[in-house]
Amino acid sequence: MGKLILIRHGHTPLNSHGKEERLRSWLDVPLDEQGLQEAVEIAQKVSAFPVSAIYSSDLKRARQTAEMVRQTTKASVNTTEELRPWNLGIFGGQLLREIIPFLNLLNESPGLPAPNGESFHQFYARYSRRLTEMLSLAEQSRGCVVVVTHVRNLLAARSIIEHGDRDRVPVQGGPPTGTLTVVEKVNGAWKMQGCESQPALLRSSDSLGFGERDALAS
């Protein structure tokens, strides 16, 4: 039985913190200089594992990160739209500080689709299907299956893997760009191990506004 390695892609020009941070969502932004270096470093870390396959979001920032992992592990890369983050439609690329009220509304109404995008529940169902398939592949593999994705997906991963409540998925925080989380079976159940994460807020009516932590989608 193998393991699943979840990787958050490297840093992009839109990942700046503070007043100038912009929502990434489905925008196809590339890695910046910091992100390229993070991709090199994460690839070096992953090379210590016996990688059998790499699956990646088809957005450029994830594909660039996956390519670095491919170069060190020699495993093939398979890209898919299902590993993209929550599609927040027209809000992609906008300054977070200007769209906080709209994002809070979507947080409080997880069945409500973003304009030209999808609802949180739609995102969760789409990503959950693919992540469950990746777990099955890892279970059948002698090596490790690598998944390169986005922070929103990593925040949802624990709920999917450990059969938690989708409406209590953290909406902010999560591991920094260019970090990995190992998922393995412990006493017959999949568990996330060694997640390099910041304290996260839960999806609930008591959560803080989006502007008070890291962006919810990258």
C-alpha angles and dihedrals in degrees: 000000000000136000135248117234115199116200129190109216121247129274122292134196089259095055094083113131128230129030095342098054113123131200111255102191109143096344108129097229120162128229117273125221092280091048093051090053091048089051091054091049095047090048089055090052093048091050087074088068127073097247116196100175142002124215121188143179108256093235113112098244090056094042091052090051092047091050091058089052090049091054093055099038101032089220119139122257122229117190127204138174089223090075092058119112126255108306104234094178116202092014093069111113095015124124110266093223090060098049102039094113091054093046091049089052091053089047092053093044105044092175092057114097120225112243106278088358141072138275121254090251090053091050092047093050093048095047094040091058093053096042091051088053089051090053090053091050091049091050091054094044129091089209137037128290113217121209118192111197145131138289094255089056092048091052089053095043098082092054091049096043097042096036096246133157112290090208091060097055111132112255098201141025117041132147119324122254115285098026134123137219123199119219118195140156115266117184090344097310130097113246134181109237130194098001108181095216140151121228106285135208121236125236100255143111089266096058122117122249120278093251093067098069142020119312118279097228131039 
